[in-house]
Amino acid sequence: MVKMSNQHQIMDSSLPSLGRLSQEGSLCGTEKKLQVGLEKYLNGCVPLSHQVAGHKYGVDKVGILQHPDGTVLKQLQPPPRGPRELQFYKKVYTADSSDPYLLDLQCYLPKYYGTWSSPDAPTDLYLKLEDITRKFNKPCIMDVKIGQRSYDPFASQEKREQQIKKYPLMEEIGFLVLGMRVYQANSDSYDTYDQHYGRGLAKDTVKEGVAKFFYNGESLRKDAVATSIQKVQKILQWFEDQTRLHFYASSLLFVYEGSLLQPTGDTPPGETMMMTSNDVGALKERVLECNNNVCQVGMRENGHLTAALGQSLSNMYTLHSRGCPLEHHMEDPPWKCAALAPLEQSNGNGTKAQQDMAGGIQGHGDVEVRMIDFAHVFPSNTHDEGYIYGLKNLLQVLQQILNE
């Protein structure tokens, strides 16, 4: 496995720069005032605890929040990026759409529930989206930017040079790991890696760098690799069939279940059994508490952040749910179909993939791969060769990891 310096392995915190819980689980005076102000302004919504990349609330002017109903709120970026992303979601999820390509594309995106704003700040608009990690107990998350260019055709020369400088190998490799959060079963902790980790991966180390996402401290999760391959292949097929859109600076979000079950009577001695969809369903009441935890400070061991929970965000949702109307200034979901299912239910890339085989390894059901970030999507009449190139290279790397 490729080793990176400690500065690239960052602490997993639920409320970055907005106040952290002390070892006793209480906030100091200044942090408490900030937290109270945050709760009042956001009307019960909280920063997304398990975000691995992108703008983070409290660090940047715009960021991603979690609504008390479990959906994700992504604040609209300044024009033209924000309006462009909003129009993309509206186009894909338009209620009367009969476009087969756009209907198929819905399978690979988070569900879109319209827009939302706080009554205290009605002009600050948010995209209301499905939280892909919601059904997971110990979600392992990776954000991978796809394509040979991370700037769009209308970017200034300065912007182009800036993006190229960030990762000169983007054109050759075709993808960039923006961040990872990996559950370590051997220590009940998370390893979290920021964008600098991905930028440090070269052509000869990128396979080991991606493989780290599937290593749980005890073994390589080839079941998760196999299912990830299946789902990326489906996205690749969509791109090879369409000549309507080009995507720049867009990502794939990978999520798999990191939990391991204790051996049961049906499990051979000395072996562990991966958590199934039914097991996750049985733990539904605990999901938010486990995946949106506010971790205690001072619980680091050998660079690992212990996964012991302090105060859960789900408890905070309960405390503030009365103060945050679920439907305030929210547009009706611009799609009407069988996908109008409870948020806990997977709208993933098809349950059949859970039973498929890839590379001789049984695909594990609890894996999601979705496309995210659409501020730089433009109409076209040709294949998106840059994105296709990135997907094929990523698939090649995943296949190499599976074959190890």
C-alpha positions, 0 to 999 in steps of 0.5 A: 500500500502506498504510504502518505505523510500524516498531513494528508490523513486528516481527522474525521470531524462532524463540525469542522471549525464550528466547535468540536466536542471535548473529551467530556462531550461538552462545548466550551463557551465560545464554541457553544455560542457558535453552535447555538447561532448555527442551529438558529440560522440553519433552523435545525439543519447541520453540516454533513458529517461524512463529507470527504471532498468539496466545499464544507460548511463552516470552512467555505462560504457554501457547503453541504448540510443535512436536513432533519429528514435525512436529505442532503442540502447542497448550497447553490454556488454563485452564478453561473455554476449554481444556476447551471447545476440547478438547471441540470437537475431540473432537466434530468428530473423533469416530470414529463420527460420521455427522453430515455437517456435522461430517464436512464441517467436518473439511475446514476444520480442522487434523487432530486427533491427540488430546492430548499431555503431556511426561513431565516435566509430565504435567498440562500437556495439549496439543492435538496438531494438524496443522501447516498450514505443514509442506509449504511451503518459504517459508510466507506466513502470515496469521491473521484473526479472523472475526466481528462480535464477539470475545467470547462471549455469556457474557462479562462486561461488563468483557470485552466492553468490553475486546474492543470497545476493542481494535478498535472497527471489528470489528462494522462490518468483521467481521474483524481481521488478527491477524498476518502473515508475508510472504516477500519474493522480492526480498530473500529476507526476511520482513516480519512484522506483529503485532496492532497492524498489524491494529488500525490498519486502518480501513474505507478502508485494510483492503483495502490492509492485506490486500493487503500479505499477497499482495505479495512485494516484486515483484508481487501474488500474484493466484494466491494471492488467487484460490485463497484466495477459492475456499477461503473461499467453501467455508467460507462455504457450510458456515456458510450450510448449518448452524445448529448452532454459533456461533463467537466469537474464532475465526480463519482461517489463510491460508498460501501458498507464497512461493517462486519458481522460476528460469526453465526451458526452458519458461518465457518469458525474463524470467518466473518460474514459481510453485512447483508441488505437485510442486516442493514434494514434491521439496523435502520434505527441506528443508521443515522446515529452511526454514520453521522456521528460527532466524534470526540477529540483526543481519541486518536491512536496511531493516526486513526480516529476512533469511531466511538460516538459522542453525541450523534447528529440524529439526536440533534435532529430530534432536538431541533426537528420542531424548529425546522419545517420539513417542507419550507420553501421546497419545490415539489419533486420534479419527477413522478414515478415508482421512485417515490419511495421512502428515503431509506430505500435504495434507489441504487443502480438496480438490485440485480447487480447485488447478485451478479458476479465480477471477476469470480467474486460475489458482488456485495449488495451494499455498494453505491456508485453515483455521479455528483457535481454538475456545475460544469455540464454542457450540451454537445453533439459528440461523445464525451471522450474525456469522461469515457477515458477516465471511466475506462482507466478507473475500471482498469485500475479497479480490475487490477485491484480485484485480480491481485 
